[in-house]
Amino acid sequence: MSTKHLFAALVAAVGVSTTMAQEATPDVWTKFNDASLLSSRSRAEVLAELEIYRRSGLAELERGDATDPFSHQHRVASARYAAMRSSPEFASLVQTIAQRRGETADVATLATTR
């Protein structure tokens, strides 16, 4: 390949890469400040769900690539998770975590009624 062809290819590559770049203008930033993107759950509720996910045994069963959601163990753990998620124990756990984190009790109470 001659130097002329190499230079032309380099100019074309640089031209294409600068054409595809987009400036981050304020109208692009505001698109991501949409209220619909905000979480509907409190941090306490998310942490409580993680805790019961671990306690139910699902975390251990879903560790790795070979998860079998149809296995007897997985179905039992899923049922245990669902029962724990809908129990008063879950609401209590959310309250405890919220208090530990300094969140208001009202936020934790609202989160458990979903």
C-alpha angles and dihedrals in degrees: 000000000000125000089249092058092045091051092048091051091050092050091048092049093050091046092052094047094051091046091056094049115099127204115237101235125179092258088061091050095051091054088070096049091074114141090224089070093061118104118257092206130074121240088245091057092049091050091047091051090051090051094052089044087059095042093050091058096242093115092058094044094048095049109114136015102287100070112157108200090185096058119111092242093053093048091050092049091047091052090048090051092050091049092048092046092055096041129101086244089070092052089049091049091051090051092049093049092046092052092047090052093045094245119147117265090231092064091050092046092052091047094057094053093067 
